[in-house]
């Protein structure tokens, strides 16, 4: 009985291999064929079945063949989506954008403009890494919103832009924290001011105010007399801004304690 089962299994595997080999042989013959009508038909069949490697190869070959004809748009559209479904977002991003340039009047142009931005979104790196693609994605989404202000995709664009901006905010936050941990008060003050200006209502902005106030205070303690007053004033002024903008912040009591210390030191200087 066991031997019979093994024989059936081997026969099934062998039969499957024959089918695969025959299929590969038919596909290779199709690639070499000059029957472009057949290639168009088969490319769409492969695309509809999710065989995107095959549809991509066929459509790529057909692009120059149909250039200037009424079939050019379809071929380029399905080629671009084939590349996207294969997970090559860099290539598909280029082709989605290029589609909008080649076929600006197409009903598909809006969709491709959006997908161009979405591909940038998909290639956006972890916040610890270079954020060029993140910034490019925001730029492309904003460009889409400007081009199609009535699009049903606007809400999705805004949601994804917020996610991308949160990533940039997190990276800038970590940069400030790094300077702060290194006790580089001057660099912390400069980077924190930049952070607050860029993200006035950000997730970390109230914490940034606390870091800014404390950095001014710590820098003042180590400063020569001619610089001490100026830096204490910086801490005091930013505390006032902080308390006004974030009256319910969990960092307020700590900031108030630093503010009190700054006031006492400032009075001694006077």
N, C-alpha and C positions, 0 to 999 in steps of 0.2 A: 504493500500500500504506500509506504514511504517512498519507494523507488518510483512508483507511478506518479506521485505528487511532484517529485523532483523533475521528472521528465516533462510534465505539463508546464512546470514553471520555466524550465529551460526553453521549451517550445514557445511560450508566451514572450519571453525576453527576446528570443531570436526573431520572432514575428514582428515585435515592436521595432527592433533594430532595422529590419528590412523596410518597414513603413517609413522610418525616419530617414534612412538612406535614400529611399525613392523620392521622398518629399524634398530632400536637399538637392537631389539630382534635378528634379523638376524646377526648383527655384533657381539653381545655377543656370539652367538652360534659358529660363525666363530673363535673367540678368543679361545674358549674351544676345538675346533676341532683339531684332529691330522692329518687332511688331509693337509699336507704341500704344496702339489702342488696347491691346491685351495688357500691356504694362499698367496703363491707367486703371483698367478694370480691376486687375489683381492687387494693385497698390491700395485701392479703396477697400477691397475685401480684407486684406491683411490689417489695414487700419481698424476696420470695424470689429475684427476679431481680437484686437489688442496685440497683434504681432508687429510691434512698432519698429523693431530693428529692420525687418523686411520692408515695411512700408516706407521707412525713412530712406533706405537705400534706393528704392525704386523712384520715389518722389524726387530725391536729389538728382538722379540721372535725368528725370523728365523736365526739370526746371528750365534748362537751356533749350530743350526741344519745343516746349509750348510758349516760350517767351514771345510776347507780342500778340498772343491769341487770347480768345475769351476763356481759355482753360488755365491761363497762367495764375489767376488768383486762387482757384481751388487747389492747384498743385502746391503752390507755395504755402498756403494756409495749412493744409494737412501735413506737409513736410515739417513745418514749424511745430505743430502740435505733436508730431511723432517724436521730435527731439525733446520736447518738454516731458512727455510721458516716459522717455528713457532716462530722465533725471539730469539731463545736461542743461542746467539753468543758465549758464553763461552763454552757450550757443543759442539757446531758444530765446533768451533775452534780446540778443542781437537781431534775431530774425523777426521776433514780434515787433520790435521797433522799426525794422526795415520794411515790414509789411505795411505799416501805416504811411511810410514814405512812398512806397511803390503804388499803393492802392488807397489814397486818401479819401476817395469818395465811396469806398466799400462800406456796406452795412456792418462788416466785421472789424472795421478800423478802430472803433471804440473798445471793443473787446481786446484787441491786440495791444492797444495803447495801455490798457489796464494790466494785461499780462506782462508787458515789458517791465512795469513797476513791480509787479508781484515776483518776478524772477529775481530782481534786485533784492527784494525782501527775503527770498529764500536763500540767497547767498550771503546775507548779512552775518558777519562773524560774531563770535562770543564777545561780550563787552570788554574782556581783557585784551583782545587783539585789535589790530588796526580797524577803524570804523569807516573807511572810505566807502565801502559798499552800503553801509547803513545810511550815510549822508546822501549817497546817490539815490537810494530807494526813496527817501523823504522827498528829494528834489523831483524825482519822476512822478511820485504820487501827487505832489502839489501841481506839477505840470498837467497831469491828467485832470485834476479838479478844475484847473483854469480853462482847459480845453473843453471839458464836458460838465459844466456846472449843474446841469439838470439830470445827470446820470443817476440811475438807481444804485450805482456802485459807490457813491460818495460816502455814505455812512461807513461802509467797509474800509474805504480808504482812510478815513479819519481814525478809525479804530486801530488800523495797522500803523499809521503815522505815530499815534500815541505810544504804541509798543516800541517802535524804533527810537523815538525820543527818550523813552524810559531807559533804553540801553545806553544811549549817549550820556544821559544823566548819571547812570550808575558808574560809567567809566570815569567821568569827571569827578564824581564823589570819591572814588577810590584814589584818584590822583591827589586830591586835597588831603585825604586821610594819610597818604604816604608821606607827604611833606610834614604833616602834623606829627606823625610818629617819629620822624627824623629830627624833631625839634628845630626845623628850619622855619622860624616864625615869619621871616620876610617873604619867603616863597609861599607859605601858607596864606598869608594876608592877600597877596596878589591873586593867587588861584581861587581863594574863597570869594573875593570880590567879583571875579569873573564868573564864578558859578552862580552867585546870587543874581547877577545881571542877566545871565542866560536863562536861569530857571527861577524866576521870582516867586512862583507858586508851586515849586517842585516838592517831591516827596521828602527830600533831605534839606530843604532850604532853612528850616528853623534850626536844625542841628548845625548847619553851616554858619549861621549867625553866632551860635555859641562858640564855635571854633574860632571865628573871626575875633570876637570880643576877647576870648582868652589869649589868643595869639598876640593881640595888641598889648594886653596886660603883661604877658610873659616877656615880650620884647622890650617893653618899657622898663621892666625891672633890671634888665641888663644893659640899658642904654646910658649914654653919657647925659649929663644934666640938660644940655641944650636940646636933646631929642626926646627926653622922657615925657615932658608935658604934652608934646604933639601926639605921642603914641597913646598916652592915657586918654587924651581927648578923642582919639580914634575909637577906643574901646567904649567910652561913654556915649558918643554919638551913635554908634551902631547898636548899643544896648537900647537906646531910646527908640530907634527904628524897629528893632526886634520886638520890643514890648508892645509897640503900637500895632504891628502887623500880625503878631502871633500871641495874643493875650492868654490863650489857653494851652500853649505849648508845654510839653512835659520838661523842656529844657529851661523854662523861664526862671525857676527858683535858683538854679545853678548860675545862670547868667546874672541874676540879681545880686548874688553873693560876690561875683567878680566885679560887678558895677560898684558895689559898696566899697570894695578894696581900692578900686581905681579912684573913687571920690576922695578917700582918705589920703592916698598918696598925692593926689593933685592938690589938695589943700595944703599939704606940707611944702610943696614947691612954691605955692603962692606966698 
